[in-house]
């Protein structure tokens, strides 16, 4: 079973994202990047869905750590920020996707 990590500082968004995902995933949740890195180091994560702007540690910084320690972990960004420099940074950490909120279920 693939373990999926949802990292989102807004609890409502985190719960909605979790509810839309298949029950065939094991889902872990974190409200900031530091918690995400702790969970990542304790559990084998196959997919990480990250927000960009979060307290304590940004999604980009979190993704850099995850990618450096587990290059096969799929990284996706789900964010309300459509700033070009964020998208560039997502590419640098080899994110598979950069989705803007609100997103549709097919994305």
Rosetta constraint file for C-alpha pairs under 8 A:
AtomPair CA 1 CA 24 HARMONIC 6.92 0.50
AtomPair CA 1 CA 25 HARMONIC 6.10 0.50
AtomPair CA 1 CA 26 HARMONIC 6.66 0.50
AtomPair CA 2 CA 24 HARMONIC 7.84 0.50
AtomPair CA 2 CA 25 HARMONIC 5.43 0.50
AtomPair CA 2 CA 26 HARMONIC 6.18 0.50
AtomPair CA 2 CA 45 HARMONIC 7.29 0.50
AtomPair CA 2 CA 46 HARMONIC 5.72 0.50
AtomPair CA 2 CA 47 HARMONIC 7.68 0.50
AtomPair CA 3 CA 25 HARMONIC 5.83 0.50
AtomPair CA 3 CA 26 HARMONIC 4.58 0.50
AtomPair CA 3 CA 27 HARMONIC 5.79 0.50
AtomPair CA 3 CA 28 HARMONIC 7.31 0.50
AtomPair CA 3 CA 44 HARMONIC 6.88 0.50
AtomPair CA 3 CA 45 HARMONIC 5.05 0.50
AtomPair CA 3 CA 46 HARMONIC 5.43 0.50
AtomPair CA 3 CA 47 HARMONIC 6.68 0.50
AtomPair CA 4 CA 25 HARMONIC 6.46 0.50
AtomPair CA 4 CA 26 HARMONIC 6.04 0.50
AtomPair CA 4 CA 27 HARMONIC 4.84 0.50
AtomPair CA 4 CA 28 HARMONIC 6.18 0.50
AtomPair CA 4 CA 45 HARMONIC 5.95 0.50
AtomPair CA 4 CA 46 HARMONIC 5.96 0.50
AtomPair CA 4 CA 47 HARMONIC 4.76 0.50
AtomPair CA 4 CA 48 HARMONIC 5.83 0.50
AtomPair CA 4 CA 49 HARMONIC 7.61 0.50
AtomPair CA 5 CA 27 HARMONIC 5.85 0.50
AtomPair CA 5 CA 28 HARMONIC 4.79 0.50
AtomPair CA 5 CA 29 HARMONIC 5.70 0.50
AtomPair CA 5 CA 30 HARMONIC 7.49 0.50
AtomPair CA 5 CA 36 HARMONIC 7.55 0.50
AtomPair CA 5 CA 40 HARMONIC 7.92 0.50
AtomPair CA 5 CA 45 HARMONIC 6.69 0.50
AtomPair CA 5 CA 47 HARMONIC 6.23 0.50
AtomPair CA 5 CA 48 HARMONIC 4.68 0.50
AtomPair CA 5 CA 49 HARMONIC 6.10 0.50
AtomPair CA 6 CA 14 HARMONIC 6.74 0.50
AtomPair CA 6 CA 17 HARMONIC 7.88 0.50
AtomPair CA 6 CA 18 HARMONIC 7.50 0.50
AtomPair CA 6 CA 27 HARMONIC 7.29 0.50
AtomPair CA 6 CA 28 HARMONIC 6.28 0.50
AtomPair CA 6 CA 29 HARMONIC 4.89 0.50
AtomPair CA 6 CA 30 HARMONIC 6.31 0.50
AtomPair CA 6 CA 48 HARMONIC 6.09 0.50
AtomPair CA 6 CA 49 HARMONIC 4.90 0.50
AtomPair CA 6 CA 50 HARMONIC 6.25 0.50
AtomPair CA 7 CA 14 HARMONIC 7.28 0.50
AtomPair CA 7 CA 29 HARMONIC 5.95 0.50
AtomPair CA 7 CA 30 HARMONIC 4.77 0.50
AtomPair CA 7 CA 31 HARMONIC 5.62 0.50
AtomPair CA 7 CA 32 HARMONIC 6.22 0.50
AtomPair CA 7 CA 33 HARMONIC 6.99 0.50
AtomPair CA 7 CA 36 HARMONIC 6.40 0.50
AtomPair CA 7 CA 48 HARMONIC 7.46 0.50
AtomPair CA 7 CA 49 HARMONIC 6.06 0.50
AtomPair CA 7 CA 50 HARMONIC 4.81 0.50
AtomPair CA 7 CA 51 HARMONIC 6.19 0.50
AtomPair CA 7 CA 59 HARMONIC 7.95 0.50
AtomPair CA 8 CA 13 HARMONIC 7.09 0.50
AtomPair CA 8 CA 14 HARMONIC 5.55 0.50
AtomPair CA 8 CA 29 HARMONIC 7.89 0.50
AtomPair CA 8 CA 30 HARMONIC 6.50 0.50
AtomPair CA 8 CA 31 HARMONIC 5.03 0.50
AtomPair CA 8 CA 32 HARMONIC 6.44 0.50
AtomPair CA 8 CA 50 HARMONIC 6.37 0.50
AtomPair CA 8 CA 51 HARMONIC 5.37 0.50
AtomPair CA 8 CA 54 HARMONIC 7.26 0.50
AtomPair CA 9 CA 14 HARMONIC 7.53 0.50
AtomPair CA 9 CA 30 HARMONIC 7.59 0.50
AtomPair CA 9 CA 31 HARMONIC 4.26 0.50
AtomPair CA 9 CA 32 HARMONIC 5.75 0.50
AtomPair CA 9 CA 51 HARMONIC 7.69 0.50
AtomPair CA 9 CA 54 HARMONIC 5.84 0.50
AtomPair CA 9 CA 55 HARMONIC 7.37 0.50
AtomPair CA 10 CA 14 HARMONIC 6.23 0.50
AtomPair CA 10 CA 31 HARMONIC 7.17 0.50
AtomPair CA 11 CA 15 HARMONIC 6.13 0.50
AtomPair CA 11 CA 31 HARMONIC 7.38 0.50
AtomPair CA 12 CA 16 HARMONIC 6.14 0.50
AtomPair CA 13 CA 17 HARMONIC 6.04 0.50
AtomPair CA 14 CA 18 HARMONIC 6.20 0.50
AtomPair CA 14 CA 29 HARMONIC 7.54 0.50
AtomPair CA 15 CA 19 HARMONIC 6.10 0.50
AtomPair CA 16 CA 20 HARMONIC 6.36 0.50
AtomPair CA 17 CA 21 HARMONIC 6.69 0.50
AtomPair CA 18 CA 27 HARMONIC 7.35 0.50
AtomPair CA 20 CA 105 HARMONIC 7.62 0.50
AtomPair CA 21 CA 25 HARMONIC 7.66 0.50
AtomPair CA 28 CA 39 HARMONIC 7.83 0.50
AtomPair CA 29 CA 36 HARMONIC 7.58 0.50
AtomPair CA 30 CA 35 HARMONIC 5.52 0.50
AtomPair CA 30 CA 36 HARMONIC 5.27 0.50
AtomPair CA 30 CA 39 HARMONIC 7.89 0.50
AtomPair CA 31 CA 35 HARMONIC 6.80 0.50
AtomPair CA 31 CA 36 HARMONIC 7.56 0.50
AtomPair CA 31 CA 54 HARMONIC 7.88 0.50
AtomPair CA 32 CA 36 HARMONIC 6.31 0.50
AtomPair CA 32 CA 54 HARMONIC 5.79 0.50
AtomPair CA 32 CA 55 HARMONIC 6.04 0.50
AtomPair CA 32 CA 56 HARMONIC 6.31 0.50
AtomPair CA 32 CA 57 HARMONIC 6.32 0.50
AtomPair CA 32 CA 58 HARMONIC 7.55 0.50
AtomPair CA 33 CA 37 HARMONIC 6.18 0.50
AtomPair CA 33 CA 54 HARMONIC 7.16 0.50
AtomPair CA 33 CA 55 HARMONIC 7.71 0.50
AtomPair CA 33 CA 56 HARMONIC 6.57 0.50
AtomPair CA 33 CA 57 HARMONIC 4.60 0.50
AtomPair CA 33 CA 58 HARMONIC 5.95 0.50
AtomPair CA 33 CA 59 HARMONIC 6.18 0.50
AtomPair CA 33 CA 61 HARMONIC 7.62 0.50
AtomPair CA 33 CA 62 HARMONIC 5.33 0.50
AtomPair CA 34 CA 38 HARMONIC 6.38 0.50
AtomPair CA 34 CA 56 HARMONIC 6.56 0.50
AtomPair CA 34 CA 57 HARMONIC 5.91 0.50
AtomPair CA 34 CA 62 HARMONIC 7.47 0.50
AtomPair CA 35 CA 39 HARMONIC 6.25 0.50
AtomPair CA 36 CA 40 HARMONIC 5.95 0.50
AtomPair CA 36 CA 62 HARMONIC 7.33 0.50
AtomPair CA 37 CA 41 HARMONIC 6.10 0.50
AtomPair CA 37 CA 62 HARMONIC 6.61 0.50
AtomPair CA 37 CA 65 HARMONIC 7.48 0.50
AtomPair CA 37 CA 66 HARMONIC 7.24 0.50
AtomPair CA 38 CA 42 HARMONIC 6.39 0.50
AtomPair CA 39 CA 43 HARMONIC 6.03 0.50
AtomPair CA 40 CA 44 HARMONIC 6.52 0.50
AtomPair CA 40 CA 45 HARMONIC 6.08 0.50
AtomPair CA 40 CA 66 HARMONIC 7.40 0.50
AtomPair CA 45 CA 73 HARMONIC 6.52 0.50
AtomPair CA 46 CA 72 HARMONIC 7.57 0.50
AtomPair CA 46 CA 73 HARMONIC 4.89 0.50
AtomPair CA 46 CA 74 HARMONIC 6.18 0.50
AtomPair CA 47 CA 73 HARMONIC 5.53 0.50
AtomPair CA 47 CA 74 HARMONIC 4.59 0.50
AtomPair CA 47 CA 75 HARMONIC 5.93 0.50
AtomPair CA 47 CA 76 HARMONIC 7.67 0.50
AtomPair CA 48 CA 73 HARMONIC 7.14 0.50
AtomPair CA 48 CA 74 HARMONIC 6.19 0.50
AtomPair CA 48 CA 75 HARMONIC 4.92 0.50
AtomPair CA 48 CA 76 HARMONIC 6.18 0.50
AtomPair CA 49 CA 75 HARMONIC 6.11 0.50
AtomPair CA 49 CA 76 HARMONIC 4.80 0.50
AtomPair CA 49 CA 77 HARMONIC 5.63 0.50
AtomPair CA 49 CA 78 HARMONIC 6.57 0.50
AtomPair CA 50 CA 59 HARMONIC 5.58 0.50
AtomPair CA 50 CA 63 HARMONIC 7.82 0.50
AtomPair CA 50 CA 75 HARMONIC 7.48 0.50
AtomPair CA 50 CA 76 HARMONIC 6.20 0.50
AtomPair CA 50 CA 77 HARMONIC 4.80 0.50
AtomPair CA 50 CA 78 HARMONIC 5.90 0.50
AtomPair CA 50 CA 79 HARMONIC 7.74 0.50
AtomPair CA 51 CA 58 HARMONIC 7.81 0.50
AtomPair CA 51 CA 59 HARMONIC 5.47 0.50
AtomPair CA 51 CA 77 HARMONIC 5.74 0.50
AtomPair CA 51 CA 78 HARMONIC 5.25 0.50
AtomPair CA 51 CA 79 HARMONIC 5.09 0.50
AtomPair CA 52 CA 58 HARMONIC 5.72 0.50
AtomPair CA 52 CA 59 HARMONIC 4.27 0.50
AtomPair CA 52 CA 60 HARMONIC 6.21 0.50
AtomPair CA 52 CA 77 HARMONIC 6.93 0.50
AtomPair CA 52 CA 78 HARMONIC 7.50 0.50
AtomPair CA 52 CA 79 HARMONIC 5.95 0.50
AtomPair CA 52 CA 81 HARMONIC 7.53 0.50
AtomPair CA 52 CA 86 HARMONIC 7.71 0.50
AtomPair CA 53 CA 58 HARMONIC 5.39 0.50
AtomPair CA 53 CA 59 HARMONIC 6.35 0.50
AtomPair CA 53 CA 79 HARMONIC 7.90 0.50
AtomPair CA 54 CA 58 HARMONIC 5.22 0.50
AtomPair CA 54 CA 59 HARMONIC 6.85 0.50
AtomPair CA 57 CA 61 HARMONIC 6.43 0.50
AtomPair CA 57 CA 62 HARMONIC 6.71 0.50
AtomPair CA 58 CA 62 HARMONIC 6.22 0.50
AtomPair CA 59 CA 63 HARMONIC 5.96 0.50
AtomPair CA 59 CA 77 HARMONIC 7.86 0.50
AtomPair CA 60 CA 64 HARMONIC 6.19 0.50
AtomPair CA 60 CA 89 HARMONIC 6.82 0.50
AtomPair CA 60 CA 90 HARMONIC 6.75 0.50
AtomPair CA 60 CA 93 HARMONIC 7.59 0.50
AtomPair CA 61 CA 65 HARMONIC 6.53 0.50
AtomPair CA 62 CA 66 HARMONIC 6.28 0.50
AtomPair CA 63 CA 67 HARMONIC 5.86 0.50
AtomPair CA 63 CA 75 HARMONIC 7.01 0.50
AtomPair CA 63 CA 93 HARMONIC 6.39 0.50
AtomPair CA 64 CA 68 HARMONIC 6.04 0.50
AtomPair CA 64 CA 93 HARMONIC 5.70 0.50
AtomPair CA 65 CA 69 HARMONIC 6.21 0.50
AtomPair CA 66 CA 70 HARMONIC 5.67 0.50
AtomPair CA 66 CA 71 HARMONIC 7.27 0.50
AtomPair CA 66 CA 73 HARMONIC 7.38 0.50
AtomPair CA 67 CA 71 HARMONIC 4.57 0.50
AtomPair CA 67 CA 72 HARMONIC 7.50 0.50
AtomPair CA 67 CA 73 HARMONIC 6.84 0.50
AtomPair CA 67 CA 93 HARMONIC 6.53 0.50
AtomPair CA 67 CA 94 HARMONIC 7.70 0.50
AtomPair CA 74 CA 95 HARMONIC 6.97 0.50
AtomPair CA 74 CA 96 HARMONIC 6.54 0.50
AtomPair CA 75 CA 94 HARMONIC 7.35 0.50
AtomPair CA 75 CA 95 HARMONIC 4.73 0.50
AtomPair CA 75 CA 96 HARMONIC 5.81 0.50
AtomPair CA 75 CA 97 HARMONIC 7.28 0.50
AtomPair CA 76 CA 95 HARMONIC 5.48 0.50
AtomPair CA 76 CA 96 HARMONIC 5.61 0.50
AtomPair CA 76 CA 97 HARMONIC 4.83 0.50
AtomPair CA 76 CA 98 HARMONIC 6.04 0.50
AtomPair CA 76 CA 99 HARMONIC 7.67 0.50
AtomPair CA 77 CA 90 HARMONIC 7.57 0.50
AtomPair CA 77 CA 95 HARMONIC 7.20 0.50
AtomPair CA 77 CA 97 HARMONIC 6.14 0.50
AtomPair CA 77 CA 98 HARMONIC 4.71 0.50
AtomPair CA 77 CA 99 HARMONIC 5.95 0.50
AtomPair CA 78 CA 98 HARMONIC 6.19 0.50
AtomPair CA 78 CA 99 HARMONIC 4.83 0.50
AtomPair CA 78 CA 100 HARMONIC 5.77 0.50
AtomPair CA 78 CA 101 HARMONIC 6.51 0.50
AtomPair CA 79 CA 98 HARMONIC 7.69 0.50
AtomPair CA 79 CA 99 HARMONIC 6.38 0.50
AtomPair CA 79 CA 100 HARMONIC 5.07 0.50
AtomPair CA 79 CA 101 HARMONIC 5.49 0.50
AtomPair CA 80 CA 100 HARMONIC 5.30 0.50
AtomPair CA 80 CA 101 HARMONIC 4.80 0.50
AtomPair CA 80 CA 102 HARMONIC 7.32 0.50
AtomPair CA 81 CA 86 HARMONIC 7.70 0.50
AtomPair CA 81 CA 100 HARMONIC 6.91 0.50
AtomPair CA 82 CA 86 HARMONIC 7.38 0.50
AtomPair CA 82 CA 87 HARMONIC 7.49 0.50
AtomPair CA 82 CA 100 HARMONIC 6.89 0.50
AtomPair CA 83 CA 87 HARMONIC 6.71 0.50
AtomPair CA 84 CA 88 HARMONIC 6.23 0.50
AtomPair CA 85 CA 89 HARMONIC 6.17 0.50
AtomPair CA 86 CA 90 HARMONIC 6.18 0.50
AtomPair CA 87 CA 91 HARMONIC 6.36 0.50
AtomPair CA 87 CA 98 HARMONIC 6.88 0.50
AtomPair CA 88 CA 92 HARMONIC 6.40 0.50
AtomPair CA 89 CA 93 HARMONIC 6.47 0.50
AtomPair CA 90 CA 94 HARMONIC 6.34 0.50
AtomPair CA 90 CA 95 HARMONIC 5.35 0.50
AtomPair CA 90 CA 98 HARMONIC 7.24 0.50
AtomPair CA 91 CA 95 HARMONIC 5.64 0.50
AtomPair CA 99 CA 103 HARMONIC 6.88 0.50
AtomPair CA 99 CA 107 HARMONIC 7.70 0.50
AtomPair CA 103 CA 107 HARMONIC 6.62 0.50
